[in-house]
Amino acid sequence: MTSGSVMVGALLAGMAAIAPLSSVPLGPSPALAQSVVDEATTIRVYEQASPAVVAINTRDGGGSGSIIDASGLILTNAHVVGSERVVTVRLSDGRSFQGDVVGYGQDRLDLAAVRLRGTPRGLPTVPIAPVNSVRVGQSAFAIGSPFGLQGTLTVGIVSRIDRDRNVIQTDAAINPGNSGGPLLNSAGQMIGVNTSIFTTGSGGGSVGIGFAIPTDAVQTFLASVRSGTATATAPADRTRREPAPIALDTTVQGQLNDTSNVLPDGSFYNPYRFEGQAGQTVTIAMSSQDVDPYLILLSADRDDFSVQDDDSGGNLSARISVQLPYTGSYIILANSYGQGESGRYQLQLSQTGGGRGGPAPNAPNNAPSGALLRQQGNLGPGDRTLQDGSYYQEFSFQGRAGQTVRLRLESPDFDTYMILLDDSRNRLAENDDASANTTNSALAFRLPRDGQYTVLVNSYQAGGRGRFLLTVE
């Protein structure tokens, strides 16, 4: 799911048995290693795909689009065309055509289709990648018209696949005007339609967290367009809320409704901003009698920090307790798990530890320091894999020299395996089973120095998948 001015939903646009970790390619991280794309591949992808990427202009703005078939059918975002029935489409070769908006995505799906008038000939097209072929860590290429500069290419990786929300997260720079353009793989195939970003400030620039609608949703939408069953009713224009300030040790009452922002999956959210210190432990809790709360926490200035939670607060309430890795602004998204859920909620932000992991000011010495990290998630297809084919995810926390941390990885679905790394990605400790009577993992370890540490959430066996809860205290 998700800084500063968060404009989401409209973009202005196991190891083999127990293999030694030295045999596992952990440093640098697979994602980082793959972020440096071969130059020849980059050039080939651009030359292959860019002729079929168009600029779309409306009376109020515009964005990008992809020619999907040689008859002149173009795929873009619903928020790019807005309520316009006719738009101007400029091809990469300089030709311009009028285009009729012939369908919109349903249930807040941010897709629209445009058909060119005049039956132009010789149109290039963007091929669509097979459904479910995208993988975390693979190269990603975005082509579009950011700030009106048509045919601009940016390169990154697929950072995350959120299968619950059905969105692809990428660090390829996406800016105003990229909306509606293709996110491509190294074969030049469309793996998604760029739809939204997390951004700082009213200028709307990218901070490296962008989202794309994946090909399963794209193919379903295109089938409805071609069959004539796609809705011709434009979605209502939406206001875009700026993050509201929220102070530590504060509780606010809010409401998710049609005036809230919308994530690409169609769920409502309201953004909040607070200032945090590196090493400070905060707890965010969201409860509601009307909706199933979902929380997302981001750094406003960095793209390498994101924490999400659904039900850790109990009774469908969401709760995040985490030690902040940076000093600066953080963004909270008060969100609902389900598409279009609306109703009242309560959001509480509290400090459970001071800077550098110490006690909060004026707190009694026996006050609980809180968890350094608490992460609930799902392990499985779409995640990175070790050499034995087992899935893994990475989570980081800040620690200090001499601090003893206790880590626990629990799952009702798979045999867990946990690995602790330092900031140079050296193995410090690992565990399979906390005892002979459980397949959950546990560690107690004294940290050697101040800095960032990484926990690998892994399955003991290749193919192990399912729910997990990671706690670091």
Stockholm file with secondary structure:
# STOCKHOLM 1.0

chainA/1-473         MTSGSVMVGALLAGMAAIAPLSSVPLGPSPALAQSVVDEATTIRVYEQASPAVVAINTRDGGGSGSIIDASGLILTNAHVVGSERVVTVRLSDGRSFQGDVVGYGQDRLDLAAVRLRGTPRGLPTVPIAPVNSVRVGQSAFAIGSPFGLQGTLTVGIVSRIDRDRNVIQTDAAINPGNSGGPLLNSAGQMIGVNTSIFTTGSGGGSVGIGFAIPTDAVQTFLASVRSGTATATAPADRTRREPAPIALDTTVQGQLNDTSNVLPDGSFYNPYRFEGQAGQTVTIAMSSQDVDPYLILLSADRDDFSVQDDDSGGNLSARISVQLPYTGSYIILANSYGQGESGRYQLQLSQTGGGRGGPAPNAPNNAPSGALLRQQGNLGPGDRTLQDGSYYQEFSFQGRAGQTVRLRLESPDFDTYMILLDDSRNRLAENDDASANTTNSALAFRLPRDGQYTVLVNSYQAGGRGRFLLTVE
#=GR chainA/1-473 SS CCCCSCCCSCCCCCTTTTCCGGGSCCSSCHHHHHHSCCHHHHHHHHHHHGGGEEEEECSSCEEEEEEEETTTEEEECHHHHTTCSEEEEECTTSCEEEEEEEEECSTTCCCEEEEETTCCSSCCCCCBCCTTCCCTTSEEEEEECGGGCTTEEEEEEEEEEETTTTEEEECSCCCTTCTTCEEECTTSCEEEEEEEEEEETTTTEEEEEEEEEEHHHHHHHHHHHHHTCSBCCCCCCCCCCCCEECCTTEEEEEEESTTSEECTTSCEEEEEEEEECTTCEEEEEEECSSSCEEEEEEESSCSSCEEEESSTTBTTBEEEEEECCSSEEEEEEEEESSTTCCEEEEEEEEEEECGGGCCCTTCCTTSCCCCSEEEEEEESTTSEECTTSCEEEEEEEEECTTCEEEEEEECSSSCEEEEEECTTCCEEEEESCSSTTCSCEEEEEECCSSEEEEEEEEESSTTCCEEEEEEEC
#=GC SS_cons         CCCCSCCCSCCCCCTTTTCCGGGSCCSSCHHHHHHSCCHHHHHHHHHHHGGGEEEEECSSCEEEEEEEETTTEEEECHHHHTTCSEEEEECTTSCEEEEEEEEECSTTCCCEEEEETTCCSSCCCCCBCCTTCCCTTSEEEEEECGGGCTTEEEEEEEEEEETTTTEEEECSCCCTTCTTCEEECTTSCEEEEEEEEEEETTTTEEEEEEEEEEHHHHHHHHHHHHHTCSBCCCCCCCCCCCCEECCTTEEEEEEESTTSEECTTSCEEEEEEEEECTTCEEEEEEECSSSCEEEEEEESSCSSCEEEESSTTBTTBEEEEEECCSSEEEEEEEEESSTTCCEEEEEEEEEEECGGGCCCTTCCTTSCCCCSEEEEEEESTTSEECTTSCEEEEEEEEECTTCEEEEEEECSSSCEEEEEECTTCCEEEEESCSSTTCSCEEEEEECCSSEEEEEEEEESSTTCCEEEEEEEC
//
